[in-house]
């Protein structure tokens, strides 16, 4: 029996500073600068120029905002406007799936059971995966203490305001509280500031930003995580 060729997936990780891309089956990562005025049309144009010599059958987009059932429902904080309602499938001419960027990295980090993913960067990204089903969450702006949100304490602004030592203590406390509240079997901590922790909080392990690409590949595989 002939085996069906594996689908080649283009993964796009959209960030406030860079747009990163990678195609499954290739180790090379390509990127270009984004910025606070980048529109979805500009993103698509930049990606098409970047990967014009590569072949791919489907597209995964990690988006820094709220995505429900593959649809972007809020405009990003750190990019231009026009993302809500934009037709990425038409723009790329391929089947396209958008998901929250934290959820995409969470999928790449998942090893079964109940996993809580927390992304420490400019803000706080979060996702929960329960037995293969992904639940993107927006924990960042929920009240935490003293009139401030979780993001105000463990995001980049909190790190600068508190100093490294107090920030690490707050991260450990937030991880413990959220892990207990959501009954997580384990926690993965990713994002650009994760490596600034001297040690991992209890029940947590260090993630890797490259897992975002793995997550984008996994969602197109038969039997892969459900979002």
N, C-alpha and C positions, 0 to 999 in steps of 0.2 A: 504494500500500500504506500502511495506517495504521501509524504508528510507535507502539510500545508506550510508555506513559508512564514516565518515569524514576522509579525508586523513591526515595521521600523517606526519608531516614535521620536518626534522632535519635542524636547522638553524646553520650555522657556520659563526662567525664574526671573520675575519682574521685581526689581528693587528700586529704592529711591535714588540710588547712586549708579547702579549698573543693571543692565539686562544681560543675563547669562543664558547660554544655549548649549545643548548637547544632543546628539542623535544616538539612539541605542545602537550598540555594536561598535561605537567609536569612543575612544578615550579622550579625544580632544574636546576641550571646552572653549567656546568662543564668546566674546562679550563686547558690549559697547556701553558708553555712558548714557544714563537716562536723565534724571533731573526733575525739578518741580513743575515744569511746564509740558512734560512729555504726554502726548495724547495717545490713545490706542492705535490710531492710524499711523502715527510716527513710529510707535513701537513695532507694528507689523512691517512697515517699510524698512526699518533698521534690521530686523531679523531676516527679511527676505534677501537683503543685500549680503548679510553675513553668511547665510547658509545656502546661497543660490547654487552652489556646486554640489550639494548633498541631496540624497534621495531619502524621502520619508513618506509614510502612509497616514500618519495621524499626529495630532499635536496636543500636548498637555501644557497648560499655562498655570503657573503658580502666581497668584495675584495678592497684593498686600491690602486686602479688604474683605468685606463680607461676601461670601458666595454661597448660595443655597440651590441645591439640585442643579449645579453646573451653570447657574446664572448669577452674574455680578449684580448685587442689589444696592451697593453703596459706592460712591466715588471715593478714590483713595485720598489719604491725608497728604501724601508727599509727591503726587504726580499731577498732571494736567487733568482736565475734565473730559467727559464723553465716554467713559468706560461702561456705564450702565446702559444696557441695550445694544452695545456694539456687537455686530455679527462677525465673530472671529472665524467661524466655519466658512463663510463666504469670502472673507479676506484672505485666508490661507488656501482655500480650495481643497481642504481636507477635513475629515471628521476631527472636531476639536473639543476638548474638555477643559473647562476652567475650574480651578479649585483654590481655596485659600492657601497662601504660601506655607503657613505653618502646618496645615493639613497635609500638604504634599511632602514636606520633610518628615512629618510623623509617619506617613505611609512607608517611606523608605527606611525608617528606623524600627518598624514594627516587628516583633518576634512572638506574637500570639498573646492571648489573654486580654487583660484590661491595661492598656498603656496610656498614660498621660504624657503629652508632649508639651514642653514649655520652651519658647524661643526667646532668649534674652538678647535684645538688640536695642535699636532706637526706642522701641516700645516693648510690648510683651505679646508674643504670639502663643496660641494655645489650641490644642486639639486632643480629643479623647477617642481612642479606638477600642471597641469592645467586641471581641470575637470576630474580628474582620470587618466590622461596620464602623465607618468613620463619622464622628460627630464634631465638626469644626465648632469652635466656641469663641466668644468675644469676652474673655475675662478681664482684659486689660483695663477697661474703664469702670469696672465695678468698684464700689466703695470698699476700701480696705481699713484704714484707720486715720484718725485725726483729720478727717475731711479730705483725705487724699485717696487716689485709686491704687490698685495693684501696680499699674504701670508707673505711677509717680514714685514708687519705692524701688522697684526692681528693673525699670527701664534705664536708659542712659542718663536721663535727667536725674533720676534718683541716685545713680552711682556717683555723679558729679556733686550732687548736693550733700550726700551722706559721707562720702569718702569710701575708699575701698573696703576697709574693715567692717564698718557698719552695714554697708551694702551687702556684703557676703552673708552677714547674720540675717538680714532681711530676706535674702534669697532662700536661705535654709528654712526660715520660718514659713515663708509663702509656700515653698515646696511641700513642707510637712502638712500645712493646713489643707491645701488643695488635694494632695494625695489622700489624706484621710477622708475628706468630704466626698470625693469621687470614687473612693474605694479602689484606687489603682493598685495593680499588682506591682508595677514598677513605673518609674518616671524617666523620661529621656530629656535632657537639657541641651538645647541647641542654640543657634544664633551666634552673632559675632562676639558677644560678651561672655559666652559660656566658658571659654578658656581662661577668663580672668578670675574664676573661682579657684582658690588654692586646693580645695578638696570638694568632692561631690557630696551633697546632702544625703542623708539617710534614704535608702530605697531608690537612689537616682544614679544614672550613668551619663557620661558625656556623649552627646550626639556628634554629628559631622554634617556640615552644610552640603557636602557632596551627596548626602542621602536624599536631598530634594530631587535630584535627577533620577535616582533609583525609584523614588515614589512616583514620579511622572511616568516612568516605564511600567511600573507594576499595575497601574490602574487599567491598562489596556490588555493585560494578560487574562486568559480564561481563568476564572476562579479567583481573581485578584480581589483586593479590598473593595468594599462597597461604599460609595460616597453619595 
